[in-house]
Amino acid sequence: MNAAKRLEIFRRLHEDNPEPKTELAYSTPFELLIAVILSAQATDVGVNKATAKLYAVANTPEAILALGVEGLSEYIKTIGLYNSKARNVIETCRILVEQHGSQVPETREALEALPGVGRKTANVVLNTAFRQLTMAVDTHIFRVSNRTGIAPGKNVMEVENKLLRFVPRDFLLDAHHWLILHGRYVCQARKPRCGSCRIEDLCEYKQKTSDD
């Protein structure tokens, strides 16, 4: 795919949604960090239901730490892998309190040192909470990048590097949200909704579908 096509793709995505947002509910960087940790192999809707109840009673590292693993588990038991996630969140809160003054760090290295935080989670927090130019590649973004030809790659790291290189700089800050929403609602895994796709004429996917 050439640069002109990519530019027009992101121009249209921006035109349709000038200020894209994550669908995870949060009001502070800490709430976002915990929501993203909980979202692994879970839906944003499911996470939001759990965190709505959790954050009403505990939305700081100190408050969640005070709940303990068992107390936290009661709030997140509707989410997959909640036992291991509860342990990770409690240990993350402990580290934030003891090493970071209860603040979410703004560097990749410090974020990835937290239990339950990998590169993708760190990228989401850096981009969404701190507005840094990072690219968190999840299954949706990996699929869209390869299927459309925007940034094909054999693995997540290759796609991430290509997106950082190929996405026009003016659109890079919000590209993560545009791509994930496009993958979630239009360029879906089983059958892409090409008939409703704003960028169908620019996409290089060979097996275009109708919406019938």
Short mmCIF file of the C-alpha atoms (twelve columns), coordinates in Angstrom:
data_MODEL
# 
_entry.id   MODEL 
# 
loop_
_atom_site.group_PDB 
_atom_site.id 
_atom_site.type_symbol 
_atom_site.label_atom_id 
_atom_site.label_alt_id 
_atom_site.label_comp_id 
_atom_site.label_asym_id 
_atom_site.label_seq_id 
_atom_site.Cartn_x 
_atom_site.Cartn_y 
_atom_site.Cartn_z 
_atom_site.pdbx_PDB_model_num 
ATOM 1   C CA . MET A 1   0.000   0.000   0.000  1 
ATOM 2   C CA . ASN A 2   1.321   3.432   -0.903 1 
ATOM 3   C CA . ALA A 3   1.512   6.501   1.314  1 
ATOM 4   C CA . ALA A 4   -1.284  8.322   -0.511 1 
ATOM 5   C CA . LYS A 5   -3.743  5.508   0.210  1 
ATOM 6   C CA . ARG A 6   -2.777  5.403   3.874  1 
ATOM 7   C CA . LEU A 7   -3.189  9.153   4.164  1 
ATOM 8   C CA . GLU A 8   -6.687  9.012   2.670  1 
ATOM 9   C CA . ILE A 9   -7.660  6.061   4.901  1 
ATOM 10  C CA . PHE A 10  -6.785  7.945   8.066  1 
ATOM 11  C CA . ARG A 11  -8.227  11.186  6.740  1 
ATOM 12  C CA . ARG A 12  -11.592 9.459   6.330  1 
ATOM 13  C CA . LEU A 13  -11.401 7.712   9.720  1 
ATOM 14  C CA . HIS A 14  -10.641 11.078  11.294 1 
ATOM 15  C CA . GLU A 15  -13.465 12.751  9.394  1 
ATOM 16  C CA . ASP A 16  -15.965 10.186  10.652 1 
ATOM 17  C CA . ASN A 17  -14.680 10.207  14.239 1 
ATOM 18  C CA . PRO A 18  -12.532 13.281  15.004 1 
ATOM 19  C CA . GLU A 19  -11.936 12.396  18.663 1 
ATOM 20  C CA . PRO A 20  -11.938 8.603   19.055 1 
ATOM 21  C CA . LYS A 21  -11.951 7.245   22.588 1 
ATOM 22  C CA . THR A 22  -11.376 3.917   24.264 1 
ATOM 23  C CA . GLU A 23  -14.571 2.081   25.188 1 
ATOM 24  C CA . LEU A 24  -13.166 1.279   28.622 1 
ATOM 25  C CA . ALA A 25  -14.693 3.529   31.288 1 
ATOM 26  C CA . TYR A 26  -12.166 5.473   33.364 1 
ATOM 27  C CA . SER A 27  -11.605 8.888   34.893 1 
ATOM 28  C CA . THR A 28  -7.938  8.723   35.962 1 
ATOM 29  C CA . PRO A 29  -4.768  7.090   34.595 1 
ATOM 30  C CA . PHE A 30  -4.935  4.619   37.485 1 
ATOM 31  C CA . GLU A 31  -8.503  3.580   36.645 1 
ATOM 32  C CA . LEU A 32  -7.463  3.118   33.021 1 
ATOM 33  C CA . LEU A 33  -4.442  1.003   34.006 1 
ATOM 34  C CA . ILE A 34  -6.558  -1.335  36.128 1 
ATOM 35  C CA . ALA A 35  -9.267  -1.569  33.443 1 
ATOM 36  C CA . VAL A 36  -6.720  -2.496  30.781 1 
ATOM 37  C CA . ILE A 37  -5.170  -5.173  33.015 1 
ATOM 38  C CA . LEU A 38  -8.644  -6.616  33.578 1 
ATOM 39  C CA . SER A 39  -9.538  -6.448  29.868 1 
ATOM 40  C CA . ALA A 40  -7.187  -9.246  28.771 1 
ATOM 41  C CA . GLN A 41  -9.365  -11.954 27.185 1 
ATOM 42  C CA . ALA A 42  -12.475 -10.073 28.313 1 
ATOM 43  C CA . THR A 43  -14.859 -7.600  26.697 1 
ATOM 44  C CA . ASP A 44  -14.808 -3.892  27.445 1 
ATOM 45  C CA . VAL A 45  -18.513 -4.138  28.332 1 
ATOM 46  C CA . GLY A 46  -17.820 -6.835  30.901 1 
ATOM 47  C CA . VAL A 47  -14.894 -4.922  32.377 1 
ATOM 48  C CA . ASN A 48  -16.921 -1.705  32.608 1 
ATOM 49  C CA . LYS A 49  -19.696 -3.472  34.529 1 
ATOM 50  C CA . ALA A 50  -17.202 -4.764  37.066 1 
ATOM 51  C CA . THR A 51  -15.195 -1.565  37.437 1 
ATOM 52  C CA . ALA A 52  -18.336 0.553   37.850 1 
ATOM 53  C CA . LYS A 53  -18.982 -1.283  41.114 1 
ATOM 54  C CA . LEU A 54  -15.320 -1.508  42.088 1 
ATOM 55  C CA . TYR A 55  -14.432 2.143   41.482 1 
ATOM 56  C CA . ALA A 56  -17.464 3.286   43.465 1 
ATOM 57  C CA . VAL A 57  -15.783 1.903   46.586 1 
ATOM 58  C CA . ALA A 58  -12.092 1.768   45.634 1 
ATOM 59  C CA . ASN A 59  -10.415 3.706   42.818 1 
ATOM 60  C CA . THR A 60  -6.938  4.426   44.203 1 
ATOM 61  C CA . PRO A 61  -3.954  2.105   44.705 1 
ATOM 62  C CA . GLU A 62  -4.322  2.392   48.487 1 
ATOM 63  C CA . ALA A 63  -8.048  1.617   48.465 1 
ATOM 64  C CA . ILE A 64  -7.760  -1.409  46.185 1 
ATOM 65  C CA . LEU A 65  -4.724  -2.664  48.090 1 
ATOM 66  C CA . ALA A 66  -6.820  -2.509  51.266 1 
ATOM 67  C CA . LEU A 67  -9.396  -4.835  49.699 1 
ATOM 68  C CA . GLY A 68  -6.835  -7.619  49.371 1 
ATOM 69  C CA . VAL A 69  -7.006  -10.361 46.757 1 
ATOM 70  C CA . GLU A 70  -10.193 -11.903 48.143 1 
ATOM 71  C CA . GLY A 71  -11.989 -8.587  48.499 1 
ATOM 72  C CA . LEU A 72  -11.027 -7.497  44.994 1 
ATOM 73  C CA . SER A 73  -12.018 -10.868 43.539 1 
ATOM 74  C CA . GLU A 74  -15.606 -10.314 44.689 1 
ATOM 75  C CA . TYR A 75  -15.847 -7.282  42.396 1 
ATOM 76  C CA . ILE A 76  -14.195 -8.819  39.336 1 
ATOM 77  C CA . LYS A 77  -15.319 -12.454 39.487 1 
ATOM 78  C CA . THR A 78  -17.521 -11.957 36.411 1 
ATOM 79  C CA . ILE A 79  -14.359 -11.362 34.375 1 
ATOM 80  C CA . GLY A 80  -12.330 -14.231 32.898 1 
ATOM 81  C CA . LEU A 81  -9.117  -15.215 34.738 1 
ATOM 82  C CA . TYR A 82  -10.213 -13.072 37.672 1 
ATOM 83  C CA . ASN A 83  -8.110  -14.930 40.260 1 
ATOM 84  C CA . SER A 84  -4.795  -14.261 38.553 1 
ATOM 85  C CA . LYS A 85  -5.903  -10.747 37.605 1 
ATOM 86  C CA . ALA A 86  -6.788  -9.989  41.231 1 
ATOM 87  C CA . ARG A 87  -3.330  -11.065 42.360 1 
ATOM 88  C CA . ASN A 88  -1.684  -8.965  39.633 1 
ATOM 89  C CA . VAL A 89  -3.766  -5.884  40.428 1 
ATOM 90  C CA . ILE A 90  -3.070  -6.103  44.161 1 
ATOM 91  C CA . GLU A 91  0.668   -6.475  43.567 1 
ATOM 92  C CA . THR A 92  0.594   -3.629  41.025 1 
ATOM 93  C CA . CYS A 93  -1.127  -1.400  43.577 1 
ATOM 94  C CA . ARG A 94  1.499   -2.305  46.158 1 
ATOM 95  C CA . ILE A 95  4.314   -1.322  43.777 1 
ATOM 96  C CA . LEU A 96  2.580   1.933   42.832 1 
ATOM 97  C CA . VAL A 97  2.235   2.881   46.502 1 
ATOM 98  C CA . GLU A 98  5.736   1.825   47.531 1 
ATOM 99  C CA . GLN A 99  7.743   2.881   44.481 1 
ATOM 100 C CA . HIS A 100 5.781   5.513   42.564 1 
ATOM 101 C CA . GLY A 101 4.033   7.665   45.136 1 
ATOM 102 C CA . SER A 102 0.709   6.038   44.167 1 
ATOM 103 C CA . GLN A 103 0.986   7.530   40.665 1 
ATOM 104 C CA . VAL A 104 0.930   5.652   37.387 1 
ATOM 105 C CA . PRO A 105 4.393   5.947   35.822 1 
ATOM 106 C CA . GLU A 106 4.688   7.553   32.393 1 
ATOM 107 C CA . THR A 107 7.474   5.353   30.994 1 
ATOM 108 C CA . ARG A 108 7.234   2.014   29.242 1 
ATOM 109 C CA . GLU A 109 9.939   0.445   31.388 1 
ATOM 110 C CA . ALA A 110 8.223   1.289   34.667 1 
ATOM 111 C CA . LEU A 111 4.813   0.205   33.384 1 
ATOM 112 C CA . GLU A 112 6.068   -3.121  32.049 1 
ATOM 113 C CA . ALA A 113 7.642   -3.833  35.439 1 
ATOM 114 C CA . LEU A 114 4.134   -3.974  36.947 1 
ATOM 115 C CA . PRO A 115 2.472   -7.418  37.290 1 
ATOM 116 C CA . GLY A 116 -0.076  -8.042  34.545 1 
ATOM 117 C CA . VAL A 117 1.285   -5.254  32.355 1 
ATOM 118 C CA . GLY A 118 2.858   -6.275  29.056 1 
ATOM 119 C CA . ARG A 119 3.860   -4.193  26.079 1 
ATOM 120 C CA . LYS A 120 0.305   -3.850  24.739 1 
ATOM 121 C CA . THR A 121 -1.120  -2.678  28.077 1 
ATOM 122 C CA . ALA A 122 1.751   -0.241  28.538 1 
ATOM 123 C CA . ASN A 123 1.158   1.162   25.048 1 
ATOM 124 C CA . VAL A 124 -2.554  1.656   25.738 1 
ATOM 125 C CA . VAL A 125 -1.855  3.561   28.966 1 
ATOM 126 C CA . LEU A 126 0.928   5.661   27.436 1 
ATOM 127 C CA . ASN A 127 -1.225  6.566   24.443 1 
ATOM 128 C CA . THR A 128 -4.648  6.985   26.054 1 
ATOM 129 C CA . ALA A 129 -3.778  8.429   29.454 1 
ATOM 130 C CA . PHE A 130 -0.564  10.292  28.657 1 
ATOM 131 C CA . ARG A 131 -1.050  10.972  24.911 1 
ATOM 132 C CA . GLN A 132 2.264   9.520   23.836 1 
ATOM 133 C CA . LEU A 133 2.840   8.285   20.275 1 
ATOM 134 C CA . THR A 134 2.582   4.551   20.881 1 
ATOM 135 C CA . MET A 135 0.726   1.791   19.053 1 
ATOM 136 C CA . ALA A 136 -0.933  -0.986  21.039 1 
ATOM 137 C CA . VAL A 137 -1.541  -3.890  18.663 1 
ATOM 138 C CA . ASP A 138 -4.361  -6.187  19.767 1 
ATOM 139 C CA . THR A 139 -6.122  -8.872  17.704 1 
ATOM 140 C CA . HIS A 140 -8.354  -6.292  15.983 1 
ATOM 141 C CA . ILE A 141 -5.489  -4.025  14.964 1 
ATOM 142 C CA . PHE A 142 -3.344  -6.973  13.878 1 
ATOM 143 C CA . ARG A 143 -6.178  -8.235  11.671 1 
ATOM 144 C CA . VAL A 144 -7.044  -4.840  10.158 1 
ATOM 145 C CA . SER A 145 -3.391  -3.977  9.488  1 
ATOM 146 C CA . ASN A 146 -2.825  -7.244  7.628  1 
ATOM 147 C CA . ARG A 147 -6.189  -7.550  5.884  1 
ATOM 148 C CA . THR A 148 -6.268  -4.012  4.498  1 
ATOM 149 C CA . GLY A 149 -2.571  -3.870  3.667  1 
ATOM 150 C CA . ILE A 150 -2.001  -0.797  5.849  1 
ATOM 151 C CA . ALA A 151 0.821   -2.490  7.777  1 
ATOM 152 C CA . PRO A 152 1.131   -6.233  7.116  1 
ATOM 153 C CA . GLY A 153 3.309   -8.254  9.444  1 
ATOM 154 C CA . LYS A 154 3.823   -11.810 10.681 1 
ATOM 155 C CA . ASN A 155 3.704   -10.880 14.364 1 
ATOM 156 C CA . VAL A 156 2.518   -8.127  16.691 1 
ATOM 157 C CA . MET A 157 5.914   -6.430  16.968 1 
ATOM 158 C CA . GLU A 158 6.332   -6.253  13.191 1 
ATOM 159 C CA . VAL A 159 2.868   -4.722  12.776 1 
ATOM 160 C CA . GLU A 160 3.504   -2.252  15.614 1 
ATOM 161 C CA . ASN A 161 6.773   -1.089  14.074 1 
ATOM 162 C CA . LYS A 162 5.237   -0.727  10.612 1 
ATOM 163 C CA . LEU A 163 2.265   1.249   11.923 1 
ATOM 164 C CA . LEU A 164 4.575   3.625   13.767 1 
ATOM 165 C CA . ARG A 165 6.510   4.061   10.532 1 
ATOM 166 C CA . PHE A 166 3.662   4.155   8.001  1 
ATOM 167 C CA . VAL A 167 0.747   5.946   9.706  1 
ATOM 168 C CA . PRO A 168 0.886   9.645   8.735  1 
ATOM 169 C CA . ARG A 169 2.315   11.580  11.678 1 
ATOM 170 C CA . ASP A 170 -0.696  13.889  11.955 1 
ATOM 171 C CA . PHE A 171 -2.937  10.891  12.589 1 
ATOM 172 C CA . LEU A 172 -0.629  8.691   14.650 1 
ATOM 173 C CA . LEU A 173 -1.815  9.798   18.083 1 
ATOM 174 C CA . ASP A 174 -5.365  8.502   17.533 1 
ATOM 175 C CA . ALA A 175 -4.648  5.716   15.026 1 
ATOM 176 C CA . HIS A 176 -4.840  3.028   17.725 1 
ATOM 177 C CA . HIS A 177 -8.456  3.919   18.518 1 
ATOM 178 C CA . TRP A 178 -9.550  4.240   14.891 1 
ATOM 179 C CA . LEU A 179 -8.085  0.848   13.981 1 
ATOM 180 C CA . ILE A 180 -9.468  -0.993  16.990 1 
ATOM 181 C CA . LEU A 181 -12.965 0.424   16.474 1 
ATOM 182 C CA . HIS A 182 -12.791 -0.379  12.767 1 
ATOM 183 C CA . GLY A 183 -11.826 -3.958  13.562 1 
ATOM 184 C CA . ARG A 184 -14.460 -4.316  16.252 1 
ATOM 185 C CA . TYR A 185 -17.423 -3.010  14.269 1 
ATOM 186 C CA . VAL A 186 -16.610 -3.127  10.536 1 
ATOM 187 C CA . CYS A 187 -13.600 -5.241  9.610  1 
ATOM 188 C CA . GLN A 188 -14.750 -8.106  11.799 1 
ATOM 189 C CA . ALA A 189 -12.940 -11.423 12.102 1 
ATOM 190 C CA . ARG A 190 -15.418 -13.905 10.654 1 
ATOM 191 C CA . LYS A 191 -16.901 -11.714 7.949  1 
ATOM 192 C CA . PRO A 192 -15.800 -8.140  7.302  1 
ATOM 193 C CA . ARG A 193 -18.666 -5.734  6.590  1 
ATOM 194 C CA . CYS A 194 -17.128 -4.438  3.363  1 
ATOM 195 C CA . GLY A 195 -20.439 -3.062  2.102  1 
ATOM 196 C CA . SER A 196 -20.552 -0.664  5.045  1 
ATOM 197 C CA . CYS A 197 -16.852 0.126   5.049  1 
ATOM 198 C CA . ARG A 198 -15.764 3.733   4.628  1 
ATOM 199 C CA . ILE A 199 -12.392 2.678   3.214  1 
ATOM 200 C CA . GLU A 200 -13.457 -0.269  1.038  1 
ATOM 201 C CA . ASP A 201 -12.165 1.349   -2.158 1 
ATOM 202 C CA . LEU A 202 -8.731  1.878   -0.581 1 
ATOM 203 C CA . CYS A 203 -8.450  -1.483  1.174  1 
ATOM 204 C CA . GLU A 204 -6.321  -4.123  -0.578 1 
ATOM 205 C CA . TYR A 205 -8.196  -7.159  0.780  1 
ATOM 206 C CA . LYS A 206 -8.939  -9.474  -2.122 1 
ATOM 207 C CA . GLN A 207 -12.022 -11.320 -0.811 1 
ATOM 208 C CA . LYS A 208 -14.385 -8.372  -0.405 1 
ATOM 209 C CA . THR A 209 -17.833 -9.256  1.005  1 
ATOM 210 C CA . SER A 210 -21.285 -7.763  0.851  1 
ATOM 211 C CA . ASP A 211 -23.304 -7.045  4.001  1 
ATOM 212 C CA . ASP A 212 -26.102 -9.446  2.987  1 
# 
